[in-house]
Amino acid sequence: MSAVDLLPCPFCGGTNITDESYWIASPVEWFGKFKCNDCDTDGPLSEFKYDDRAEAVADARAMWNRRAPVSAGKVNHPVEKGVES
């Protein structure tokens, strides 16, 4: 897997992301997961339904790359008390 296939971490912007996919022996099923090693964040887990590791990784990649939409190009920042925009 190439790091180019993954967006940066949504929490820290890091790109030191590793594939931590595993299989479960009974029955043999794969699940995929990515982890940001810069801020120690685990991404979402794929479903436990794959017979093939590549399918589980593809599902986990799609979940990692999913981001909330940004409204009309605006970035939502927390509002500070007493500060008006």
Number of C-alpha atoms within 10 A of each C-alpha: 11 7 12 8 11 16 17 17 22 14 10 12 12 14 15 14 22 16 16 15 18 15 17 10 8 6 9 12 17 22 24 26 23 23 19 21 14 14 14 11 15 16 21 16 19 23 14 15 13 18 14 13 16 15 16 24 24 16 19 24 23 15 17 22 15 11 10 6 9 9 8 6 7 8 9 8 6 6 9 8 6 5 6 6 4
